Amino acid sequence: MFGLPGFMLIIKKQVIQGNAQESFKCPDDYGFYPHSISCDKYWKCDNGLPELKTCGNGLAFDASDSKYLTENCDYLHNVDCGERTNLEPPISTPHCPRLYGIFSDEKKCDVFWNCWNGEASRYQCSPGLAYDRDSRVCMWADQVPECKVEEVAGGFTCPAAGEIAAGGSFSRHAHPDDCRKYYICLEGVAREYGCPIGTVFKIGDSEGAGNCEDPEDVPGCEDYYGDLDLKTIRKSELLAGLKSSGAGRSGNQDVPAQLQPKPLVKPRVPAQIHPAPIQARPQGLIKEQFEEQN
């Protein structure tokens, strides 16, 4: 799912000397070949001479190129290691079990960390979603096993079945402390949402109803945005067609399950870490790779 452009700059060269030298015969003069037992190691052949190289800690060599012309280290979860099960021991830093990778937070289920050379960048799923460590995407929080029930909607409990006649199995409820946030209850499951920037949640005329409206129209929330220029925000909404379509205010864009497709949000990761395989160049045109220092 995620890859890294510049992975080729994050490769640790391993010099083979004396008795430590492994036996490997280059099948061709130039190419990149997987190690027989280590997923994070590979052989670089240059003019028929093999050189053992190691990917960054948390990366693995992608051997999917049948022509063996691609030098590409990728996240471990993106690489089919097959029988190449050996890995270098983990090197950890705060929030990073390995130097490279995407990892869930130890305490908050809606937070995950992108680790680049041991430096962790914090990311947070949208309200109502949580990071699923298996699929590595943000999903409904109640569908992520690691999330405690009280974390799913901040401890909010949906009304009992049949308690709100008008809403049936679907209802909206104001957040007790935050004007912009609200809860949606569907089939007894609570999920937290947030109104578009520039609006706040307004309780409807009937119980279990409500919409996102301008803060000046919601008693008690008039000063929610302080000195923020709401006119500019609303103008951008009009340009985007949100206000004219009604999607930006009704809150219907947030309705889950059968009312709208279930959101499956991939973690937002900086553009510079998406992979771009580097092709090997024959004869003396191969540039020397080096370890990037941050």
Backbone as CSV, one residue per row, in Angstrom:
resi,resn,N_x,N_y,N_z,CA_x,CA_y,CA_z,C_x,C_y,C_z
1,MET,0.817,-1.188,0.000,0.000,0.000,0.000,0.854,1.242,0.000
2,PHE,1.899,1.240,0.810,2.759,2.392,0.871,4.137,2.030,0.367
3,GLY,4.758,2.936,-0.316,6.105,2.712,-0.724,6.874,3.996,-0.633
4,LEU,8.139,3.992,-0.989,8.976,5.109,-0.670,9.887,5.511,-1.820
5,PRO,9.754,6.759,-2.404,10.619,7.161,-3.499,11.960,7.533,-2.962
6,GLY,12.987,6.995,-3.239,14.222,7.320,-2.573,14.629,6.218,-1.654
7,PHE,13.904,5.122,-1.658,14.333,3.984,-0.850,15.749,3.588,-1.228
8,MET,16.082,3.811,-2.490,17.387,3.359,-2.936,18.504,4.141,-2.288
9,LEU,18.126,5.299,-1.678,19.142,6.082,-0.992,19.282,5.660,0.452
10,ILE,18.410,4.745,0.885,18.408,4.364,2.278,18.839,2.922,2.382
11,ILE,19.907,2.597,1.766,20.387,1.226,1.729,21.758,1.164,2.377
12,LYS,21.904,0.273,3.306,23.156,0.122,4.025,24.039,-0.864,3.278
13,LYS,25.209,-0.408,2.853,26.137,-1.279,2.142,26.840,-2.187,3.146
14,GLN,26.901,-3.437,2.822,27.561,-4.405,3.686,28.766,-4.973,2.953
15,VAL,29.951,-4.730,3.481,31.174,-5.206,2.861,31.423,-6.634,3.287
16,ILE,31.712,-7.493,2.331,31.944,-8.902,2.610,33.442,-9.152,2.659
17,GLN,33.904,-9.639,3.773,35.329,-9.856,3.932,35.594,-11.234,4.503
18,GLY,36.784,-11.782,4.187,37.296,-12.990,4.815,36.305,-14.117,4.862
19,ASN,36.226,-14.770,6.042,35.381,-15.949,6.207,33.899,-15.614,6.181
20,ALA,33.574,-14.303,6.365,32.164,-13.915,6.389,31.566,-13.865,4.990
21,GLN,32.396,-13.960,3.982,31.895,-13.863,2.613,30.999,-15.052,2.279
22,GLU,29.840,-14.755,1.701,28.915,-15.794,1.305,29.153,-16.153,-0.154
23,SER,28.759,-17.340,-0.488,28.953,-17.814,-1.847,27.743,-17.446,-2.692
24,PHE,27.930,-16.592,-3.670,26.863,-16.225,-4.596,27.487,-15.946,-5.953
25,LYS,26.949,-16.575,-6.961,27.425,-16.379,-8.318,26.380,-15.592,-9.091
26,CYS,26.784,-14.479,-9.649,25.852,-13.623,-10.376,25.320,-14.346,-11.615
27,PRO,23.995,-14.460,-11.751,23.415,-15.089,-12.942,23.669,-14.278,-14.209
28,ASP,23.842,-12.960,-14.026,24.086,-12.073,-15.164,25.073,-11.000,-14.709
29,ASP,25.603,-10.260,-15.651,26.601,-9.253,-15.287,26.025,-8.165,-14.392
30,TYR,24.750,-7.763,-14.669,24.128,-6.684,-13.916,22.741,-7.116,-13.445
31,GLY,22.406,-6.729,-12.221,21.081,-7.053,-11.706,21.041,-7.033,-10.191
32,PHE,19.846,-7.257,-9.656,19.605,-7.249,-8.213,18.834,-8.516,-7.867
33,TYR,19.386,-9.330,-6.989,18.848,-10.663,-6.740,18.571,-10.862,-5.251
34,PRO,17.444,-11.511,-4.899,17.106,-11.714,-3.488,18.088,-12.649,-2.798
35,HIS,18.287,-12.401,-1.517,19.087,-13.304,-0.690,18.291,-14.586,-0.479
36,SER,18.967,-15.682,-0.278,18.281,-16.978,-0.196,17.435,-17.129,1.061
37,ILE,17.836,-16.512,2.183,17.087,-16.706,3.431,16.692,-15.401,4.120
38,SER,17.269,-14.272,3.735,16.984,-12.993,4.399,16.151,-12.102,3.490
39,CYS,15.012,-11.647,4.020,14.112,-10.833,3.203,14.617,-9.399,3.060
40,ASP,15.419,-8.939,4.004,15.895,-7.561,3.934,17.301,-7.450,3.338
41,LYS,17.802,-8.543,2.770,19.102,-8.527,2.104,18.936,-8.895,0.623
42,TYR,19.887,-8.444,-0.175,19.869,-8.788,-1.597,21.276,-8.632,-2.165
43,TRP,21.447,-9.177,-3.354,22.739,-9.117,-4.036,22.676,-8.134,-5.194
44,LYS,23.664,-7.284,-5.243,23.816,-6.368,-6.375,24.977,-6.871,-7.227
45,CYS,24.697,-7.148,-8.483,25.731,-7.628,-9.394,26.146,-6.503,-10.334
46,ASP,27.410,-6.209,-10.332,27.963,-5.153,-11.175,29.171,-5.726,-11.912
47,ASN,29.026,-5.871,-13.222,30.081,-6.462,-14.042,30.429,-7.876,-13.564
48,GLY,29.381,-8.581,-13.117,29.554,-9.961,-12.685,30.055,-10.137,-11.272
49,LEU,30.312,-9.029,-10.549,30.812,-9.109,-9.177,29.668,-8.887,-8.191
50,PRO,29.423,-9.828,-7.249,28.312,-9.686,-6.305,28.684,-8.823,-5.099
51,GLU,27.713,-8.049,-4.648,27.865,-7.250,-3.431,26.607,-7.427,-2.587
52,LEU,26.765,-7.850,-1.354,25.622,-8.056,-0.467,25.198,-6.724,0.127
53,LYS,23.899,-6.420,0.019,23.382,-5.154,0.532,22.194,-5.424,1.446
54,THR,21.936,-4.483,2.338,20.861,-4.628,3.316,19.943,-3.418,3.263
55,CYS,18.642,-3.657,3.212,17.667,-2.567,3.228,17.649,-1.900,4.603
56,GLY,17.062,-0.715,4.677,16.904,-0.043,5.954,16.076,-0.882,6.913
57,ASN,16.277,-0.686,8.208,15.612,-1.485,9.230,14.102,-1.259,9.203
58,GLY,13.359,-2.292,8.826,11.918,-2.175,8.647,11.504,-2.289,7.195
59,LEU,12.480,-2.361,6.304,12.223,-2.515,4.875,12.654,-3.904,4.424
60,ALA,12.171,-4.317,3.264,12.524,-5.623,2.710,12.731,-5.481,1.210
61,PHE,13.521,-6.391,0.663,13.809,-6.329,-0.771,12.651,-6.912,-1.567
62,ASP,12.141,-6.121,-2.490,11.045,-6.552,-3.363,11.635,-7.272,-4.572
63,ALA,11.429,-8.580,-4.619,12.010,-9.400,-5.687,10.996,-9.738,-6.767
64,SER,9.987,-8.896,-6.934,8.914,-9.213,-7.877,9.302,-8.982,-9.336
65,ASP,10.395,-8.274,-9.586,10.827,-8.035,-10.962,11.472,-9.304,-11.515
66,SER,10.807,-9.929,-12.462,11.305,-11.197,-13.008,12.602,-11.031,-13.799
67,LYS,12.911,-9.794,-14.197,14.149,-9.547,-14.942,15.299,-9.140,-14.022
68,TYR,14.989,-8.938,-12.749,15.998,-8.606,-11.730,16.758,-7.316,-12.053
69,LEU,16.047,-6.350,-12.612,16.672,-5.070,-12.937,16.242,-3.949,-11.999
70,THR,15.364,-4.257,-11.038,14.841,-3.231,-10.144,15.439,-3.369,-8.752
71,GLU,16.043,-2.305,-8.284,16.579,-2.255,-6.928,15.567,-1.513,-6.065
72,ASN,14.784,-2.255,-5.286,13.673,-1.635,-4.566,13.479,-2.258,-3.197
73,CYS,13.686,-1.466,-2.157,13.329,-1.865,-0.796,11.999,-1.208,-0.460
74,ASP,11.092,-1.953,0.141,9.755,-1.443,0.435,9.391,-1.833,1.860
75,TYR,8.269,-1.297,2.351,7.798,-1.680,3.683,7.653,-3.197,3.767
76,LEU,7.914,-3.744,4.931,7.820,-5.189,5.126,6.454,-5.728,4.725
77,HIS,5.391,-5.008,5.069,4.052,-5.526,4.790,3.696,-5.467,3.306
78,ASN,4.517,-4.807,2.510,4.270,-4.753,1.067,5.014,-5.829,0.293
79,VAL,5.897,-6.543,0.961,6.785,-7.482,0.272,6.419,-8.921,0.615
80,ASP,6.293,-9.744,-0.404,6.080,-11.179,-0.214,7.447,-11.835,-0.042
81,CYS,7.791,-12.141,1.205,9.114,-12.692,1.488,9.213,-14.179,1.165
82,GLY,8.073,-14.870,1.096,8.114,-16.301,0.825,8.921,-17.037,1.877
83,GLU,9.920,-17.782,1.443,10.767,-18.538,2.368,11.954,-17.720,2.870
84,ARG,12.037,-16.482,2.451,13.119,-15.607,2.947,12.675,-14.990,4.272
85,THR,12.708,-15.738,5.320,12.087,-15.338,6.584,13.011,-14.583,7.533
86,ASN,14.304,-14.612,7.309,15.238,-13.947,8.225,15.202,-12.431,8.041
87,LEU,15.343,-11.721,9.173,15.392,-10.260,9.157,16.458,-9.781,10.129
88,GLU,16.973,-8.594,9.868,17.881,-7.966,10.816,17.125,-7.676,12.117
89,PRO,17.793,-7.707,13.282,17.117,-7.394,14.548,16.505,-5.995,14.503
90,PRO,15.347,-5.793,15.155,14.708,-4.471,15.147,15.588,-3.412,15.799
91,ILE,15.581,-2.235,15.222,16.193,-1.057,15.828,15.052,-0.097,16.119
92,SER,14.789,0.177,17.381,13.602,0.944,17.753,13.960,2.338,18.254
93,THR,13.021,3.246,18.057,13.060,4.594,18.605,11.656,4.871,19.142
94,PRO,11.430,5.971,19.863,10.081,6.251,20.368,9.020,6.198,19.269
95,HIS,8.003,5.372,19.467,6.866,5.154,18.563,7.237,4.330,17.327
96,CYS,8.496,3.948,17.189,8.941,3.208,16.007,9.572,1.878,16.413
97,PRO,8.846,0.759,16.300,9.449,-0.548,16.578,10.618,-0.855,15.648
98,ARG,10.568,-0.337,14.432,11.687,-0.386,13.495,11.878,1.010,12.919
99,LEU,13.029,1.229,12.288,13.345,2.575,11.813,12.405,3.043,10.710
100,TYR,11.874,2.102,9.925,10.973,2.449,8.829,9.686,1.642,8.956
101,GLY,8.565,2.302,8.718,7.289,1.590,8.765,6.166,2.495,9.224
102,ILE,4.975,1.947,9.233,3.785,2.642,9.724,3.234,1.809,10.866
103,PHE,3.130,2.415,12.047,2.819,1.658,13.254,1.685,2.326,14.030
104,SER,0.845,1.499,14.648,-0.249,2.010,15.464,0.291,2.581,16.767
105,ASP,-0.457,3.512,17.347,-0.077,4.081,18.636,-0.347,3.069,19.743
106,GLU,0.456,3.106,20.783,0.318,2.128,21.857,-0.910,2.379,22.721
107,LYS,-1.392,3.622,22.767,-2.483,3.954,23.684,-3.755,4.426,22.977
108,LYS,-3.625,5.216,21.904,-4.797,5.780,21.245,-5.046,5.048,19.930
109,CYS,-6.246,4.493,19.789,-6.511,3.649,18.625,-6.770,4.447,17.356
110,ASP,-6.943,5.766,17.449,-7.145,6.560,16.235,-5.854,7.228,15.766
111,VAL,-4.741,6.903,16.406,-3.453,7.527,16.082,-2.498,6.483,15.513
112,PHE,-1.731,6.862,14.505,-0.685,5.984,13.983,0.530,6.835,13.637
113,TRP,1.660,6.171,13.484,2.937,6.861,13.293,3.617,6.390,12.014
114,ASN,4.084,7.349,11.232,4.911,7.029,10.077,6.371,7.241,10.479
115,CYS,7.152,6.178,10.422,8.544,6.229,10.870,9.486,6.242,9.675
116,TRP,10.334,7.229,9.647,11.296,7.404,8.562,12.675,7.593,9.170
117,ASN,13.512,6.581,9.028,14.848,6.598,9.616,14.787,6.859,11.117
118,GLY,13.778,6.299,11.772,13.647,6.411,13.215,12.945,7.657,13.698
119,GLU,12.603,8.576,12.799,11.882,9.783,13.183,10.389,9.559,12.953
120,ALA,9.597,9.735,14.001,8.169,9.426,13.947,7.341,10.671,13.648
121,SER,6.440,10.558,12.674,5.466,11.607,12.379,4.087,11.099,12.779
122,ARG,3.365,11.910,13.531,2.075,11.494,14.094,0.938,11.805,13.118
123,TYR,0.031,10.857,12.956,-1.164,11.032,12.135,-2.382,10.560,12.920
124,GLN,-3.517,11.152,12.617,-4.737,10.806,13.341,-5.880,10.593,12.357
125,CYS,-6.625,9.533,12.574,-7.784,9.251,11.727,-8.867,10.298,11.951
126,SER,-9.768,10.431,11.004,-10.898,11.345,11.139,-11.792,10.909,12.292
127,PRO,-12.575,11.848,12.844,-13.466,11.488,13.957,-14.342,10.290,13.618
128,GLY,-14.442,9.355,14.551,-15.249,8.161,14.356,-14.498,7.003,13.748
129,LEU,-13.269,7.247,13.278,-12.467,6.193,12.673,-11.280,5.850,13.566
130,ALA,-10.739,4.671,13.371,-9.572,4.216,14.125,-8.642,3.481,13.178
131,TYR,-7.372,3.437,13.541,-6.370,2.799,12.684,-6.358,1.302,12.933
132,ASP,-6.575,0.544,11.860,-6.552,-0.911,11.957,-5.163,-1.407,11.579
133,ARG,-4.478,-2.027,12.519,-3.081,-2.410,12.304,-2.923,-3.547,11.303
134,ASP,-3.974,-4.319,11.080,-3.877,-5.432,10.134,-4.038,-4.962,8.687
135,SER,-5.101,-4.202,8.424,-5.331,-3.715,7.062,-4.601,-2.409,6.783
136,ARG,-4.098,-1.752,7.856,-3.343,-0.508,7.758,-4.140,0.600,7.075
137,VAL,-5.385,0.729,7.474,-6.242,1.818,7.034,-7.057,2.282,8.227
138,CYS,-7.659,3.467,8.097,-8.577,3.957,9.118,-9.968,3.399,8.819
139,MET,-10.571,2.756,9.821,-11.884,2.139,9.669,-12.795,2.641,10.780
140,TRP,-14.083,2.274,10.692,-14.979,2.583,11.798,-14.360,2.045,13.091
141,ALA,-14.349,2.880,14.113,-13.664,2.513,15.354,-14.248,1.263,15.995
142,ASP,-15.554,1.063,15.881,-16.159,-0.108,16.510,-15.826,-1.397,15.769
143,GLN,-15.200,-1.272,14.594,-14.815,-2.453,13.826,-13.333,-2.787,13.976
144,VAL,-12.645,-2.034,14.829,-11.223,-2.286,15.089,-11.100,-2.977,16.437
145,PRO,-10.679,-4.235,16.452,-10.667,-5.019,17.696,-9.858,-4.382,18.817
146,GLU,-8.774,-3.674,18.484,-7.923,-3.114,19.523,-8.562,-1.939,20.244
147,CYS,-9.635,-1.369,19.684,-10.277,-0.210,20.299,-11.193,-0.655,21.430
148,LYS,-11.024,-0.049,22.579,-11.926,-0.316,23.689,-13.278,0.328,23.399
149,VAL,-14.328,-0.255,23.924,-15.682,0.221,23.640,-15.838,1.686,24.005
150,GLU,-15.256,2.097,25.147,-15.441,3.475,25.592,-14.697,4.468,24.707
151,GLU,-13.733,3.988,23.891,-12.998,4.882,23.012,-13.733,5.132,21.705
152,VAL,-14.642,4.266,21.344,-15.278,4.325,20.034,-15.995,5.648,19.824
153,ALA,-16.736,6.108,20.807,-17.447,7.380,20.695,-17.304,8.175,21.980
154,GLY,-16.141,8.136,22.580,-15.876,8.928,23.771,-16.769,8.592,24.943
155,GLY,-17.265,7.371,25.008,-18.124,6.976,26.113,-19.599,7.233,25.873
156,PHE,-19.949,7.812,24.712,-21.352,8.093,24.420,-22.118,6.791,24.180
157,THR,-23.311,6.721,24.733,-24.159,5.538,24.573,-25.411,5.900,23.791
158,CYS,-25.724,5.126,22.783,-26.911,5.388,21.971,-28.190,5.097,22.755
159,PRO,-29.278,5.786,22.405,-30.570,5.475,23.028,-30.969,4.030,22.762
160,ALA,-31.738,3.476,23.660,-32.199,2.098,23.495,-33.105,1.988,22.275
161,ALA,-33.174,0.784,21.718,-33.997,0.542,20.535,-35.441,0.953,20.792
162,GLY,-36.000,1.754,19.865,-37.381,2.195,19.984,-37.577,3.403,20.865
163,GLU,-36.505,3.888,21.490,-36.638,5.031,22.396,-36.916,6.314,21.632
164,ILE,-36.344,6.418,20.407,-36.597,7.579,19.557,-37.431,7.112,18.375
165,ALA,-38.715,7.369,18.431,-39.632,6.839,17.421,-39.386,7.447,16.049
166,ALA,-39.113,8.770,16.011,-38.995,9.453,14.725,-37.773,9.001,13.942
167,GLY,-36.683,8.692,14.632,-35.446,8.367,13.943,-35.287,6.911,13.602
168,GLY,-36.097,6.042,14.181,-35.934,4.618,13.934,-34.595,4.143,14.464
169,SER,-33.837,3.459,13.617,-32.535,2.939,14.042,-31.406,3.933,13.790
170,PHE,-31.742,5.117,13.246,-30.730,6.125,12.926,-31.053,7.434,13.634
171,SER,-30.046,8.031,14.268,-30.262,9.310,14.942,-28.946,10.058,15.073
172,ARG,-29.047,11.388,15.247,-27.882,12.247,15.465,-28.000,12.913,16.832
173,HIS,-26.837,13.110,17.483,-26.837,13.670,18.835,-25.655,14.607,19.009
174,ALA,-25.874,15.711,19.709,-24.823,16.702,19.927,-23.746,16.161,20.860
175,HIS,-22.529,16.595,20.628,-21.417,16.281,21.531,-21.567,17.148,22.786
176,PRO,-21.285,16.629,23.958,-21.510,17.411,25.179,-20.555,18.585,25.354
177,ASP,-19.379,18.548,24.726,-18.368,19.574,24.986,-17.900,20.329,23.749
178,ASP,-18.111,19.783,22.564,-17.552,20.368,21.349,-18.674,20.673,20.366
179,CYS,-18.846,21.965,20.023,-19.950,22.373,19.153,-19.864,21.764,17.756
180,ARG,-18.666,21.502,17.291,-18.515,21.010,15.924,-18.755,19.508,15.815
181,LYS,-18.576,18.782,16.902,-18.701,17.330,16.859,-20.132,16.882,17.162
182,TYR,-20.452,15.693,16.687,-21.742,15.089,17.012,-21.617,13.584,16.864
183,TYR,-22.635,12.871,17.343,-22.639,11.408,17.263,-23.750,10.946,16.338
184,ILE,-23.457,9.911,15.596,-24.483,9.231,14.805,-24.699,7.854,15.409
185,CYS,-25.930,7.514,15.630,-26.284,6.180,16.113,-26.980,5.424,14.992
186,LEU,-26.470,4.257,14.694,-27.057,3.411,13.665,-27.106,1.993,14.193
187,GLU,-28.310,1.473,14.315,-28.502,0.122,14.856,-27.848,-0.025,16.233
188,GLY,-27.922,1.064,17.021,-27.399,1.005,18.385,-25.911,1.234,18.525
189,VAL,-25.206,1.462,17.403,-23.756,1.690,17.437,-23.480,3.181,17.288
190,ALA,-22.696,3.740,18.221,-22.371,5.168,18.204,-21.061,5.413,17.473
191,ARG,-21.068,6.447,16.626,-19.854,6.851,15.931,-19.738,8.368,15.963
192,GLU,-18.534,8.845,16.181,-18.308,10.283,16.313,-17.999,10.907,14.956
193,TYR,-18.584,12.083,14.720,-18.370,12.813,13.475,-18.045,14.266,13.773
194,GLY,-17.661,15.000,12.729,-17.400,16.423,12.858,-18.007,17.181,11.696
195,CYS,-18.609,18.324,11.976,-19.162,19.167,10.917,-18.028,19.762,10.085
196,PRO,-18.324,20.162,8.836,-17.301,20.833,8.026,-16.785,22.078,8.736
197,ILE,-15.518,22.415,8.486,-14.933,23.606,9.086,-15.787,24.819,8.735
198,GLY,-16.085,25.635,9.731,-16.917,26.812,9.528,-18.341,26.619,9.991
199,THR,-18.705,25.387,10.341,-20.056,25.103,10.824,-19.997,24.384,12.163
200,VAL,-21.133,24.315,12.809,-21.268,23.585,14.075,-22.552,22.766,14.019
201,PHE,-22.690,21.855,14.956,-23.873,20.993,14.964,-25.024,21.682,15.696
202,LYS,-26.182,21.670,15.046,-27.386,22.253,15.635,-28.415,21.158,15.851
203,ILE,-28.890,21.033,17.083,-29.897,20.024,17.413,-31.191,20.331,16.669
204,GLY,-31.809,19.315,16.099,-33.032,19.491,15.333,-34.263,19.678,16.199
205,ASP,-35.392,19.919,15.525,-36.653,20.138,16.240,-37.150,18.867,16.912
206,SER,-36.852,17.716,16.322,-37.268,16.452,16.924,-36.063,15.746,17.522
207,GLU,-36.292,14.919,18.517,-35.206,14.221,19.192,-34.498,13.274,18.220
208,GLY,-33.164,13.304,18.270,-32.384,12.444,17.391,-32.118,13.037,16.030
209,ALA,-32.461,14.321,15.846,-32.240,14.987,14.562,-31.272,16.144,14.757
210,GLY,-30.709,16.628,13.659,-29.792,17.757,13.723,-29.018,17.901,12.439
211,ASN,-28.442,19.090,12.232,-27.670,19.382,11.035,-26.488,20.270,11.385
212,CYS,-25.583,20.417,10.427,-24.462,21.335,10.572,-24.886,22.699,10.030
213,GLU,-24.764,23.727,10.864,-25.219,25.063,10.500,-24.142,26.091,10.836
214,ASP,-24.383,27.345,10.399,-23.472,28.429,10.747,-23.498,28.652,12.254
215,PRO,-22.346,28.925,12.873,-22.307,29.050,14.335,-23.190,30.162,14.884
216,GLU,-23.385,31.254,14.109,-24.228,32.342,14.611,-25.693,31.932,14.730
217,ASP,-26.053,30.806,14.106,-27.433,30.327,14.184,-27.629,29.271,15.271
218,VAL,-26.568,28.992,16.026,-26.646,27.955,17.059,-26.352,28.579,18.416
219,PRO,-27.352,28.752,19.267,-27.138,29.358,20.586,-26.055,28.637,21.385
220,GLY,-25.128,29.418,21.919,-24.048,28.863,22.725,-22.805,28.526,21.935
221,CYS,-22.914,28.540,20.598,-21.761,28.189,19.754,-21.341,29.347,18.847
222,GLU,-21.866,30.542,19.115,-21.603,31.672,18.229,-20.107,31.989,18.107
223,ASP,-19.374,31.825,19.188,-17.948,32.186,19.198,-17.036,30.966,19.089
224,TYR,-17.547,29.874,18.574,-16.761,28.639,18.539,-15.465,28.807,17.745
225,TYR,-15.514,29.541,16.637,-14.337,29.681,15.773,-13.505,30.922,16.077
226,GLY,-13.909,31.702,17.071,-13.122,32.863,17.463,-12.933,33.840,16.318
227,ASP,-11.664,34.173,16.032,-11.340,35.163,15.004,-11.144,34.547,13.619
228,LEU,-11.455,33.292,13.461,-11.287,32.641,12.164,-12.194,33.294,11.124
229,ASP,-11.662,33.533,9.930,-12.409,34.198,8.862,-13.388,33.209,8.227
230,LEU,-14.607,33.179,8.739,-15.601,32.232,8.240,-16.107,32.606,6.848
231,LYS,-16.049,33.892,6.503,-16.506,34.298,5.170,-15.651,33.650,4.084
232,THR,-14.347,33.609,4.310,-13.454,32.985,3.333,-13.733,31.494,3.227
233,ILE,-13.979,30.864,4.374,-14.267,29.431,4.386,-15.552,29.139,3.628
234,ARG,-16.575,29.940,3.865,-17.853,29.709,3.190,-17.741,29.961,1.692
235,LYS,-16.914,30.925,1.316,-16.702,31.182,-0.104,-16.048,29.980,-0.769
236,SER,-15.091,29.374,-0.086,-14.440,28.187,-0.642,-15.420,27.028,-0.731
237,GLU,-16.370,26.954,0.208,-17.397,25.914,0.144,-18.268,26.094,-1.088
238,LEU,-18.609,27.350,-1.372,-19.440,27.611,-2.541,-18.701,27.231,-3.819
239,LEU,-17.421,27.562,-3.881,-16.631,27.222,-5.064,-16.532,25.720,-5.253
240,ALA,-16.518,25.007,-4.142,-16.414,23.547,-4.224,-17.756,22.887,-4.483
241,GLY,-18.820,23.697,-4.465,-20.142,23.149,-4.728,-20.767,22.456,-3.544
242,LEU,-20.165,22.615,-2.360,-20.701,21.910,-1.202,-22.006,22.525,-0.731
243,LYS,-22.016,23.861,-0.650,-23.193,24.505,-0.097,-24.381,24.392,-1.038
244,SER,-24.123,24.516,-2.349,-25.215,24.442,-3.316,-25.849,23.070,-3.356
245,SER,-25.047,22.031,-3.092,-25.586,20.672,-3.124,-26.230,20.281,-1.814
246,GLY,-25.919,21.053,-0.752,-26.482,20.729,0.554,-25.670,19.740,1.328
247,ALA,-24.654,19.128,0.715,-23.893,18.092,1.405,-23.079,18.651,2.534
248,GLY,-22.646,19.920,2.395,-21.775,20.476,3.414,-22.487,20.808,4.695
249,ARG,-23.832,20.975,4.659,-24.544,21.420,5.838,-25.413,20.349,6.473
250,SER,-25.972,19.485,5.686,-26.910,18.520,6.248,-26.233,17.468,7.083
251,GLY,-24.951,17.227,6.800,-24.257,16.152,7.504,-24.473,14.807,6.851
252,ASN,-25.254,14.745,5.770,-25.537,13.457,5.143,-24.306,12.814,4.534
253,GLN,-23.266,13.639,4.264,-22.061,13.052,3.700,-21.381,12.143,4.700
254,ASP,-21.811,12.213,5.955,-21.171,11.414,6.989,-21.963,10.169,7.362
255,VAL,-23.117,9.942,6.728,-23.963,8.826,7.126,-23.333,7.505,6.704
256,PRO,-23.169,6.576,7.643,-22.477,5.326,7.325,-23.397,4.227,6.837
257,ALA,-22.807,3.029,6.797,-23.509,1.768,6.553,-24.389,1.838,5.318
258,GLN,-25.681,1.387,5.462,-26.489,1.229,4.266,-26.913,2.563,3.669
259,LEU,-26.788,3.665,4.416,-27.212,4.953,3.890,-26.178,5.555,2.945
260,GLN,-24.931,5.217,3.155,-23.867,5.589,2.240,-22.781,4.532,2.350
261,PRO,-21.894,4.436,1.347,-20.835,3.424,1.421,-19.979,3.600,2.662
262,LYS,-19.579,2.491,3.254,-18.732,2.528,4.450,-17.378,3.121,4.103
263,PRO,-16.929,4.159,4.835,-15.633,4.755,4.512,-14.495,3.825,4.857
264,LEU,-13.519,3.809,3.984,-12.312,3.036,4.240,-11.158,3.955,3.872
265,VAL,-10.641,4.666,4.851,-9.707,5.749,4.600,-8.282,5.288,4.802
266,LYS,-7.469,5.404,3.790,-6.059,5.067,3.930,-5.357,6.166,4.718
267,PRO,-4.429,5.796,5.573,-3.677,6.812,6.304,-3.004,7.784,5.349
268,ARG,-3.082,9.046,5.703,-2.474,10.057,4.862,-0.991,10.149,5.185
269,VAL,-0.178,9.793,4.215,1.261,9.737,4.421,1.925,10.719,3.471
270,PRO,2.967,11.418,3.901,3.614,12.401,3.039,3.971,11.829,1.673
271,ALA,3.854,12.678,0.652,4.071,12.215,-0.719,5.469,11.670,-0.940
272,GLN,6.433,12.185,-0.185,7.800,11.779,-0.473,8.106,10.353,-0.084
273,ILE,7.168,9.648,0.552,7.500,8.282,0.925,6.812,7.244,0.049
274,HIS,6.214,7.683,-1.050,5.635,6.696,-1.959,6.711,6.191,-2.922
275,PRO,6.729,4.855,-3.211,7.883,4.290,-3.902,7.963,4.636,-5.371
276,ALA,9.171,4.743,-5.836,9.437,4.885,-7.255,10.652,4.033,-7.556
277,PRO,10.426,2.826,-8.105,11.553,1.917,-8.343,12.630,2.567,-9.207
278,ILE,13.863,2.313,-8.859,14.996,2.815,-9.619,15.542,1.694,-10.490
279,GLN,15.614,1.930,-11.773,16.086,0.911,-12.696,17.616,0.895,-12.732
280,ALA,18.168,-0.304,-12.775,19.621,-0.435,-12.866,20.091,-0.044,-14.258
281,ARG,21.262,0.534,-14.326,21.828,0.910,-15.613,23.092,0.083,-15.857
282,PRO,23.199,-0.530,-17.022,24.346,-1.398,-17.294,25.634,-0.617,-17.495
283,GLN,26.723,-1.351,-17.433,28.068,-0.845,-17.679,28.339,0.329,-16.757
284,GLY,29.192,1.062,-16.714,29.593,1.976,-15.637,28.633,3.092,-15.354
285,LEU,27.328,2.971,-15.769,26.372,4.051,-15.552,25.607,3.912,-14.250
286,ILE,25.861,2.830,-13.485,25.138,2.652,-12.230,25.712,3.597,-11.187
287,LYS,24.857,4.450,-10.639,25.311,5.394,-9.623,25.489,4.683,-8.290
288,GLU,26.495,5.093,-7.556,26.751,4.507,-6.243,25.635,4.911,-5.296
289,GLN,25.087,3.935,-4.576,24.041,4.217,-3.605,24.693,4.550,-2.272
290,PHE,24.014,5.359,-1.499,24.564,5.714,-0.201,23.440,5.802,0.805
291,GLU,23.783,5.853,2.062,22.797,5.917,3.137,22.484,7.363,3.419
292,GLU,21.201,7.705,3.291,20.767,9.075,3.502,20.836,9.405,4.981
293,GLN,21.353,10.529,5.307,21.435,10.976,6.693,20.418,12.074,6.898
294,ASN,19.571,11.895,7.895,18.571,12.922,8.191,19.101,13.843,9.278
